[in-house]
Amino acid sequence: MLSQPEYLVVGAGLTGATIARLLHDAGRNVLVLERRARIAGNVHDSVHACGIRVHEHGPHYFRTSSPRIWSFVNRFAEFHPFEARIKSDVDGEYVSWPLGRSYIERHIGPYAPPPRGHTPANFEEAALALMPAPVYDKFVKPYNEKQWGVPAKTLSADLCRRFDVREDDDDRLTPKALHQGVPRQGYTAMVQAMLEGIPVLLNTHFTAASSWPRPRRLTFFTGPIDEYFGYCDGRLAYRAQRRVHDYLPDVRLQQPCVQVNNPLHEQGAHIRTIEWKHLMPADLAARLTGTVLTMETPFTPDDPREYEYPFPNAANQALYRRYRERAAAVTGVLFCGRLGEYRYYDMDQAIGRAQSIATRVLAGDEDPAR
Ligand SMILES: Cc1cc2nc3c(=O)[nH]c(=O)nc-3n(C[C@H](O)[C@H](O)[C@H](O)COP(=O)(O)OP(=O)(O)OC[C@H]3O[C@@H](n4cnc5c(N)ncnc54)[C@H](O)[C@@H]3O)c2cc1C
């Protein structure tokens, strides 16, 4: 029989595991509940029968420039250095993504960096302010229309925050991040190590109506905020990817890098093809036979366990604000993480946010999620 905890953490993903670890390290009594039969949430991975590690929810590249976050994750996993490179399959050519200046000059004409100052009204306007129209039409518009299932004009301009044109042709996805890598033994093992010594109840779905004994101090809820409130104001929209895996026993490597984007409608409904062997340490990959490819096709999930990307438009942001107001009126529950805050967080951002929340809670801050 478990004693009444001081803190209840709902969800054993990176957010929940980080909060639970930091509270446990500070000598607090913590209980973690997880609705699934396994830990690690969206970063869960497993090893294919051929020995190649596959990330269940798409490829996860870890990068951070924060010494605090980097030293935290290195407590729980040995990282092998990995800097992601992505190609787009366009016109029979593997083109580096983000695009380099030389590609634009070769295929379109002289490249001029966009003027600053204009506030775009939507995704299409924001993208066209960053890149020439032929680039937008080929690489960005169809990719995003497949990804989100709606016309690009209806998406939020904020979605363009992650785009840039590489003036120096640097083909690394995140060249500015100081630390980049992938855990040698995978993310699930890393989260397992984060949760060591902390009781975790799997297959345990917490709802607002659950008869769980209230923790003495606080509940951290990292599940979907709209689900917590029984969808009383309507459902927040998400997109996810359906993944079809293919093992090719006689192929050493099929594509030039871990991720190849398939942006064009005529290539099919899928938007990218992942080859997992590229993500593995070279010494481990060299010993394996064959390769595993995964095609990712976007869809709109109903099941909260499949939620991946929050939908980037104004209607969903407005709906989220209504849930946030409800959340503010609930005492003893703090909503956090990518599902609790309906927000895309990279792994390092999710961990950094969880560190900051746990630190404030331990310091007795009355508003730790601010
Ligand atoms: C397709 C995709 C690719 C990504 N690639 C990268 C990348 O390359 N690099 C990067 O830095 N980041 C990447 N990310 C982001 C990364 O996945 C997130 O930062 C991270 O998963 C956030 O962790 P979390 O704990 O907040 O959420 P989650 O991992 O979703 O954890 C929430 C947990 O709570 C559980 N739960 C939910 N509701 C309940 C309930 N009612 N009761 C009990 N348990 C519940 C869930 O089962 C889950 O285990 C990617 C995200 C996506 C969608």
The ligand as a Gaussian input file, in Angstrom:
#p B3LYP/6-31G(d) Opt

LIG

0 1
 C        6.938000      14.060000     -33.926000
 C        7.759000      14.782000     -32.897000
 C        9.136000      14.872000     -33.074000
 C        9.913000      15.536000     -32.115000
 N       11.265000      15.645000     -32.311000
 C       12.016000      16.324000     -31.415000
 C       13.423000      16.510000     -31.640000
 O       13.986000      16.067000     -32.626000
 N       14.131000      17.211000     -30.702000
 C       13.541000      17.736000     -29.575000
 O       14.240000      18.354000     -28.767000
 N       12.217000      17.563000     -29.347000
 C       11.445000      16.874000     -30.232000
 N       10.105000      16.698000     -29.996000
 C        9.514000      17.213000     -28.737000
 C        9.494000      16.168000     -27.578000
 O        8.801000      15.021000     -27.969000
 C        8.848000      16.836000     -26.357000
 O        9.632000      17.912000     -25.933000
 C        8.664000      15.923000     -25.134000
 O        8.077000      14.721000     -25.479000
 C        7.835000      16.638000     -24.066000
 O        7.636000      15.779000     -22.953000
 P        6.370000      15.918000     -22.000000
 O        6.695000      15.140000     -20.786000
 O        6.008000      17.349000     -21.835000
 O        5.168000      15.248000     -22.795000
 P        4.897000      13.707000     -23.110000
 O        6.126000      13.049000     -23.580000
 O        3.711000      13.653000     -23.990000
 O        4.535000      13.065000     -21.686000
 C        3.257000      13.135000     -21.103000
 C        2.992000      11.813000     -20.417000
 O        1.798000      11.910000     -19.653000
 C        1.041000      10.729000     -19.816000
 N       -0.356000      11.086000     -19.516000
 C       -1.124000      11.949000     -20.236000
 N       -2.346000      12.053000     -19.650000
 C       -2.329000      11.254000     -18.566000
 C       -3.309000      10.939000     -17.567000
 N       -4.529000      11.502000     -17.563000
 N       -2.988000      10.053000     -16.583000
 C       -1.742000       9.476000     -16.562000
 N       -0.784000       9.747000     -17.491000
 C       -1.076000      10.627000     -18.480000
 C        1.291000      10.341000     -21.259000
 O        0.996000       8.983000     -21.510000
 C        2.781000      10.664000     -21.397000
 O        3.577000       9.573000     -21.037000
 C        9.299000      16.094000     -30.962000
 C        7.913000      16.017000     -30.817000
 C        7.144000      15.402000     -31.790000
 C        5.654000      15.387000     -31.637000

